[in-house]
Amino acid sequence: MEIKYKVWFEKDGKVIFGSGRRELLRAVDTYNSLHAAAKHLNMSYRAAWGRLRASEARLGMKLVEPHPSGRALHLTVEARALLKRFDELDREISDLVCKTAQEMVVMDKTEATPPSNK
């Protein structure tokens, strides 16, 4: 048995942040470029830019900012904090789901075992 889940944040029914945006921010952090991040994730620059800007608008804060040289992007302190908290929440939920799945397997085995005739 498997338990499936997916976590994301919404505001007024619109996505603010989830695993896709987490991967986008991680790729921006790795490549220091939204264009390179989008290419790495096999998405268009326009889609990446749109998701990033939508999240920033809904959160009311910047997630990326230009490097002082003007040739690269880097994550803001707020973006790093959001990533950290999202990862913590995802890990906590994953641990709970895993524990619950293990308990369900044990329950299933207990119920499937016929009582002994002693």
C-alpha positions as CSV (number, residue, x, y, z in Angstrom):
1,M,0.0,0.0,0.0
2,E,1.2,3.5,-0.8
3,I,-0.1,6.8,0.5
4,K,0.4,9.7,-2.0
5,Y,0.5,13.4,-1.1
6,K,1.4,16.7,-2.6
7,V,2.0,20.0,-0.7
8,W,1.6,23.5,-2.0
9,F,0.6,26.9,-0.7
10,E,-2.3,28.8,-2.2
11,K,-3.8,32.2,-1.7
12,D,-7.3,33.0,-2.9
13,G,-7.3,29.7,-4.8
14,K,-4.1,30.5,-6.7
15,V,-0.8,28.7,-6.2
16,I,1.8,30.6,-4.3
17,F,4.5,28.0,-3.9
18,G,4.9,24.2,-4.3
19,S,7.4,21.6,-5.5
20,G,7.6,23.1,-9.0
21,R,8.5,26.5,-7.8
22,R,10.9,25.0,-5.3
23,E,12.7,23.3,-8.1
24,L,12.7,26.6,-10.1
25,L,14.2,28.5,-7.3
26,R,16.8,25.8,-6.7
27,A,17.7,25.9,-10.4
28,V,18.0,29.7,-10.3
29,D,20.3,29.3,-7.3
30,T,22.4,26.8,-9.1
31,Y,22.7,28.5,-12.4
32,N,22.3,32.1,-11.3
33,S,20.0,32.7,-14.3
34,L,16.3,32.3,-14.9
35,H,17.0,31.4,-18.5
36,A,19.4,28.6,-17.6
37,A,17.1,27.4,-14.8
38,A,14.2,27.2,-17.2
39,K,16.3,25.4,-19.8
40,H,17.5,22.9,-17.1
41,L,13.8,22.2,-16.1
42,N,12.7,21.9,-19.8
43,M,10.3,24.8,-19.5
44,S,10.1,28.0,-21.5
45,Y,11.6,31.2,-20.1
46,R,8.2,32.8,-20.3
47,A,6.6,30.1,-18.2
48,A,9.4,30.3,-15.6
49,W,9.2,34.1,-15.5
50,G,5.4,34.0,-15.1
51,R,5.5,31.5,-12.3
52,L,8.2,33.4,-10.5
53,R,6.5,36.8,-10.9
54,A,3.1,35.4,-9.8
55,S,4.6,33.9,-6.6
56,E,6.3,37.2,-5.8
57,A,3.1,39.1,-6.4
58,R,1.0,36.7,-4.2
59,L,3.6,36.6,-1.5
60,G,4.2,40.4,-1.6
61,M,8.0,39.9,-1.6
62,K,10.9,39.4,-4.1
63,L,12.3,35.9,-4.4
64,V,15.1,36.7,-6.8
65,E,17.2,39.8,-7.3
66,P,19.9,40.8,-9.7
67,H,23.5,40.3,-8.7
68,P,25.3,43.7,-8.3
69,S,27.2,42.9,-11.5
70,G,23.8,42.9,-13.3
71,R,24.7,39.7,-15.1
72,A,23.2,37.1,-12.7
73,L,20.3,36.4,-10.4
74,H,20.4,35.2,-6.9
75,L,17.8,34.2,-4.3
76,T,16.7,36.7,-1.7
77,V,17.0,36.0,2.0
78,E,13.2,35.6,2.0
79,A,13.3,33.0,-0.8
80,R,15.9,31.0,1.1
81,A,13.7,31.1,4.2
82,L,10.7,30.0,2.2
83,L,12.6,27.2,0.7
84,K,13.9,26.1,4.1
85,R,10.4,26.1,5.7
86,F,8.8,24.4,2.7
87,D,11.4,21.6,2.8
88,E,10.9,21.2,6.6
89,L,7.1,21.0,6.1
90,D,7.5,18.5,3.3
91,R,9.9,16.4,5.3
92,E,7.5,16.4,8.3
93,I,4.6,15.4,6.2
94,S,6.6,12.7,4.5
95,D,7.7,11.3,7.8
96,L,4.0,11.2,9.0
97,V,2.9,9.6,5.7
98,C,5.6,7.0,5.9
99,K,4.8,6.1,9.5
100,T,1.1,5.9,8.8
101,A,1.8,3.7,5.8
102,Q,3.9,1.3,7.9
103,E,1.1,1.2,10.5
104,M,-1.5,0.4,7.8
105,V,0.7,-2.5,6.5
106,V,0.9,-3.9,10.1
107,M,-2.8,-3.5,10.6
108,D,-3.5,-5.2,7.2
109,K,-1.3,-8.1,8.1
110,T,-2.9,-8.5,11.6
111,E,-6.4,-8.5,10.1
112,A,-5.4,-11.0,7.4
113,T,-3.9,-13.5,9.9
114,P,-6.6,-16.0,10.9
115,P,-6.9,-16.6,14.7
116,S,-5.1,-19.8,15.9
117,N,-7.3,-22.7,17.0
118,K,-5.7,-23.7,20.3
